[in-house]
Amino acid sequence: MTQISRRGLILTGAASLGLAGCGNGIGTDGAAKLDARVDAMRDYLLSRYPGTQDLMSKAVGVLYMPLMTEAGFGFGGAYGRGALRINNVTVDYYSAASASFGFQIGAQQYAHALFFMTEPALAEFRRAQGWALGADARYALPDGGGAIGTDTTTTLAPVIALVFGQAGLIAGATLEGTKYTRIIP
């Protein structure tokens, strides 16, 4: 059995978080570049998953996170930046960050969107200093046929999370424990 020293564990965690920042433009995205990424993501959703149009039309706001980068080796981390849009107009920019610990190794990138289905859910998100996805959210999963897995239970939820476009060598993509913070790009 191999033991990892405390220093090794800290270095591994720091390296994992550093890798999570690679390739997603930390510190290099201005508002225009971030908006362009969000536009591309929205267009991709609409063309690849036509059912998203109905979800977008019912939502009072959508937080688009076009590129999340996640890496882990024991300790893991993920980071990305995106924009909150109301009536398809950007009103704020946000970062999303998460940390994890457990049996994990690898890296991946993915995109996600949070559809705020009620005014109170959107207001709570915008008012919070840092907001974490909670138990009141439902996940809608895209299938191979281009549909979004929403049903009556999902569409009545205050927040619907859609995760898609996973690429890499790590199992799963979860938003639980992800903290969203308002930023200035």
Stockholm file with secondary structure:
# STOCKHOLM 1.0

chainA/1-185         MTQISRRGLILTGAASLGLAGCGNGIGTDGAAKLDARVDAMRDYLLSRYPGTQDLMSKAVGVLYMPLMTEAGFGFGGAYGRGALRINNVTVDYYSAASASFGFQIGAQQYAHALFFMTEPALAEFRRAQGWALGADARYALPDGGGAIGTDTTTTLAPVIALVFGQAGLIAGATLEGTKYTRIIP
#=GR chainA/1-185 SS CCCCCHHHHHHHHHHHHHHHHTTTTTTTCCHHHHHHHHHHHHHHHHHHCTTHHHHHHHCSEEEEEEEEEEEEEEEEEEEEEEEEEETTEEEEEEEEEEEEEEEEEEEEEEEEEEEECSHHHHHHHHHCSSEECCTTEEEECBCTTSCBCCCHHHHTSSEEEEEEEEEESSSCCCCTTCEEEEECC
#=GC SS_cons         CCCCCHHHHHHHHHHHHHHHHTTTTTTTCCHHHHHHHHHHHHHHHHHHCTTHHHHHHHCSEEEEEEEEEEEEEEEEEEEEEEEEEETTEEEEEEEEEEEEEEEEEEEEEEEEEEEECSHHHHHHHHHCSSEECCTTEEEECBCTTSCBCCCHHHHTSSEEEEEEEEEESSSCCCCTTCEEEEECC
//
